[in-house]
Amino acid sequence: MTQRILVINPNSTLAVTQGIDRALEPLRLPGGPVFECATLTEGPPGIQTQRDVDGVIGPLTRLIASRDHDCDAFVIACYSDPGLHSAREVTGKPVLGISECGVLTALTVGHRFGVIAILAGSIPRHLRYLGAMGVSDRLAAELPVGLQVTELSDVERTKSRLIDTGRRLVEDHGAHVVVMGCAGMAQYRRALEDAIGVPVVEPTQAAAGMALARVRLAGA
């Protein structure tokens, strides 16, 4: 039976899911596991507040429970990792959050990491999470691009904002590696890395890579 990893976009914006799907292409290997991308239709257009985070936990965990029979791992593709611990209670399969995985990956690449957020209002929520992870002392800074999730499909505008923010993280705050703080930024990773001259972690790719290793090794 083919192994399957379900990557869930907890917002309802299909363009974000499509970008995630394209970002996973390098991880699609002959013989699997298969990466399936799903959109949580009950979610808001973008998860940008704590209320948005809290509001998707119920439908997200129900979706994971309903797919437990035919999936070998799950990735929650939102940088707030909504419902991560609740999801781990409804399945015995690996559940990975992209924020946790993105930050952990960054720590293996450089001593100080910077994060690019979508909005300034997202930053306090992310800082609480980094504090809970115990990695705040490795954070160089987190800066916003000032765009809504639904605006990230504006290619030139988004790319310009990302590059400007990434350069500030490196030049003004001393970041050795930059983490993209929204799954909707996935398509811009290579352009950003080329422009700012330090490694850039796209967190959905980081989480999917960890899920891939977990699933392959479980059957080894």
C-alpha positions as CSV (number, residue, x, y, z in Angstrom):
1,M,0.0,0.0,0.0
2,T,1.3,3.4,-0.9
3,Q,2.4,5.6,2.0
4,R,0.7,9.0,2.2
5,I,1.5,12.3,3.9
6,L,-1.4,14.7,4.2
7,V,-0.3,18.4,4.2
8,I,-3.1,20.6,5.4
9,N,-3.5,24.3,4.7
10,P,-5.7,25.4,7.6
11,N,-6.9,28.5,5.8
12,S,-9.4,28.5,2.9
13,T,-7.3,30.2,0.3
14,L,-6.8,27.8,-2.5
15,A,-3.9,29.7,-4.0
16,V,-1.9,29.1,-0.8
17,T,-2.6,25.4,-1.0
18,Q,-1.5,25.4,-4.7
19,G,1.8,27.2,-3.7
20,I,2.4,24.6,-1.0
21,D,1.8,21.8,-3.5
22,R,4.4,23.3,-5.9
23,A,6.9,23.7,-3.0
24,L,6.7,20.0,-2.2
25,E,7.6,18.9,-5.7
26,P,11.4,18.3,-4.9
27,L,10.3,16.0,-2.1
28,R,8.1,13.7,-4.3
29,L,10.3,10.7,-4.7
30,P,9.8,7.5,-6.8
31,G,8.1,5.0,-4.6
32,G,6.6,7.6,-2.4
33,P,5.4,8.5,0.1
34,V,2.7,10.5,-1.8
35,F,2.2,14.1,-0.7
36,E,-1.4,15.1,-0.8
37,C,-2.3,18.7,-0.1
38,A,-5.7,19.7,1.3
39,T,-7.4,22.9,2.0
40,L,-9.4,23.3,5.2
41,T,-12.6,24.9,3.7
42,E,-13.9,25.8,7.1
43,G,-10.9,28.0,7.8
44,P,-10.6,31.8,7.3
45,P,-8.9,33.2,4.2
46,G,-5.8,33.7,6.3
47,I,-4.8,32.7,9.8
48,Q,-3.7,36.1,11.2
49,T,-5.0,36.3,14.8
50,Q,-5.2,34.2,17.9
51,R,-8.9,33.8,17.3
52,D,-8.2,32.5,13.8
53,V,-5.8,30.0,15.3
54,D,-8.2,28.8,17.9
55,G,-11.1,28.7,15.5
56,V,-9.6,26.1,13.2
57,I,-8.6,23.6,15.8
58,G,-11.9,21.8,15.8
59,P,-12.3,21.3,12.1
60,L,-8.6,20.6,11.7
61,T,-8.5,17.8,14.2
62,R,-11.7,16.3,12.8
63,L,-10.1,16.2,9.3
64,I,-7.0,14.5,10.7
65,A,-9.1,12.0,12.6
66,S,-11.1,11.2,9.5
67,R,-8.0,10.5,7.5
68,D,-6.1,8.5,10.1
69,H,-7.0,5.3,8.3
70,D,-5.3,6.2,5.0
71,C,-2.5,8.6,5.9
72,D,0.9,7.8,7.5
73,A,1.7,11.3,8.7
74,F,0.2,14.8,8.8
75,V,1.7,18.3,8.3
76,I,-0.1,21.4,9.5
77,A,0.9,24.0,7.0
78,C,0.4,27.2,9.0
79,Y,3.2,29.1,10.8
80,S,1.1,29.4,13.9
81,D,1.0,25.5,14.2
82,P,-2.8,25.7,15.1
83,G,-4.0,22.6,16.9
84,L,-0.7,20.8,16.8
85,H,-0.9,19.2,20.2
86,S,-4.6,18.6,19.9
87,A,-4.0,16.8,16.6
88,R,-1.4,14.6,18.2
89,E,-4.1,13.4,20.6
90,V,-6.4,12.2,17.8
91,T,-3.9,10.1,15.8
92,G,-0.9,7.9,16.6
93,K,0.7,9.0,13.3
94,P,3.3,11.7,13.2
95,V,1.9,15.2,13.2
96,L,4.3,18.0,12.3
97,G,3.8,21.8,12.5
98,I,5.7,23.9,10.1
99,S,6.7,26.6,12.6
100,E,8.3,24.1,15.0
101,C,10.0,22.3,12.1
102,G,11.1,25.5,10.4
103,V,12.7,26.9,13.5
104,L,14.4,23.6,14.4
105,T,15.8,23.4,10.9
106,A,17.1,26.9,11.1
107,L,19.0,26.1,14.3
108,T,21.0,23.5,12.4
109,V,21.9,26.0,9.7
110,G,23.0,29.2,11.7
111,H,23.4,30.4,15.2
112,R,20.9,33.3,15.0
113,F,17.7,33.0,12.9
114,G,15.4,35.7,11.7
115,V,11.7,35.3,10.9
116,I,9.7,37.1,8.2
117,A,6.1,37.5,9.4
118,I,3.1,38.6,7.3
119,L,1.8,41.2,9.8
120,A,3.1,43.0,12.9
121,G,0.1,41.6,14.8
122,S,1.4,38.0,14.2
123,I,4.7,38.6,15.9
124,P,3.6,38.5,19.6
125,R,1.9,35.2,18.9
126,H,5.0,33.8,17.3
127,L,7.2,35.1,20.2
128,R,5.1,33.3,22.7
129,Y,5.6,30.1,20.7
130,L,9.4,30.6,20.5
131,G,9.4,31.1,24.2
132,A,7.5,27.9,24.8
133,M,10.0,26.1,22.5
134,G,12.9,27.5,24.6
135,V,14.7,29.1,21.6
136,S,14.1,32.8,22.1
137,D,17.8,33.5,22.8
138,R,18.7,32.3,19.3
139,L,16.2,34.7,17.6
140,A,17.9,37.7,15.9
141,A,14.5,39.4,15.2
142,E,11.1,38.9,13.6
143,L,9.9,41.6,11.1
144,P,6.7,41.8,9.1
145,V,6.2,42.4,5.4
146,G,2.9,44.1,6.1
147,L,0.8,42.0,3.7
148,Q,-2.4,39.9,4.3
149,V,-2.2,36.2,3.4
150,T,-4.5,36.8,0.4
151,E,-2.1,39.5,-0.9
152,L,0.9,37.2,-1.1
153,S,-0.1,36.1,-4.6
154,D,0.9,39.6,-5.9
155,V,4.3,38.3,-7.1
156,E,6.3,41.5,-7.6
157,R,5.0,43.3,-4.6
158,T,5.5,40.3,-2.3
159,K,9.0,39.5,-3.6
160,S,10.1,43.1,-3.1
161,R,8.8,43.2,0.5
162,L,10.3,39.9,1.3
163,I,13.7,40.9,0.0
164,D,13.7,44.2,1.8
165,T,12.7,42.6,5.1
166,G,15.1,39.7,4.7
167,R,18.0,42.2,4.1
168,R,17.1,44.1,7.2
169,L,17.1,40.9,9.2
170,V,20.6,40.1,8.0
171,E,22.2,43.5,7.8
172,D,20.6,45.2,10.8
173,H,19.9,42.3,13.2
174,G,22.7,39.8,12.3
175,A,20.5,36.9,11.2
176,H,22.6,34.0,9.8
177,V,19.5,32.2,8.5
178,V,16.0,33.4,7.7
179,V,12.7,31.5,8.2
180,M,9.7,32.4,6.1
181,G,6.9,32.9,8.6
182,C,3.9,32.0,6.4
183,A,3.1,29.0,4.2
184,G,1.9,31.4,1.5
185,M,5.4,32.6,1.0
186,A,6.7,29.2,-0.3
187,Q,7.1,30.1,-3.9
188,Y,9.5,32.9,-3.1
189,R,12.2,31.0,-1.2
190,R,14.8,30.7,-3.9
191,A,14.5,34.3,-5.0
192,L,14.8,35.5,-1.4
193,E,17.8,33.3,-0.7
194,D,19.6,34.5,-3.8
195,A,18.9,38.1,-3.0
196,I,19.9,38.2,0.7
197,G,22.9,35.8,0.6
198,V,22.0,33.6,3.6
199,P,20.1,30.3,3.8
200,V,16.3,30.6,3.8
201,V,14.1,28.0,5.4
202,E,10.7,27.4,3.9
203,P,9.0,25.8,6.8
204,T,6.5,23.6,4.9
205,Q,9.4,22.0,3.1
206,A,11.2,21.6,6.4
207,A,8.2,19.9,8.0
208,A,7.5,17.8,4.9
209,G,11.1,16.6,4.8
210,M,10.9,15.5,8.5
211,A,7.6,13.7,7.8
212,L,9.1,12.0,4.8
213,A,12.0,10.7,6.9
214,R,9.7,9.6,9.7
215,V,7.5,7.6,7.3
216,R,10.3,6.0,5.3
217,L,12.2,5.0,8.4
218,A,9.1,3.6,10.1
219,G,9.0,1.0,7.4
220,A,12.7,0.3,7.2
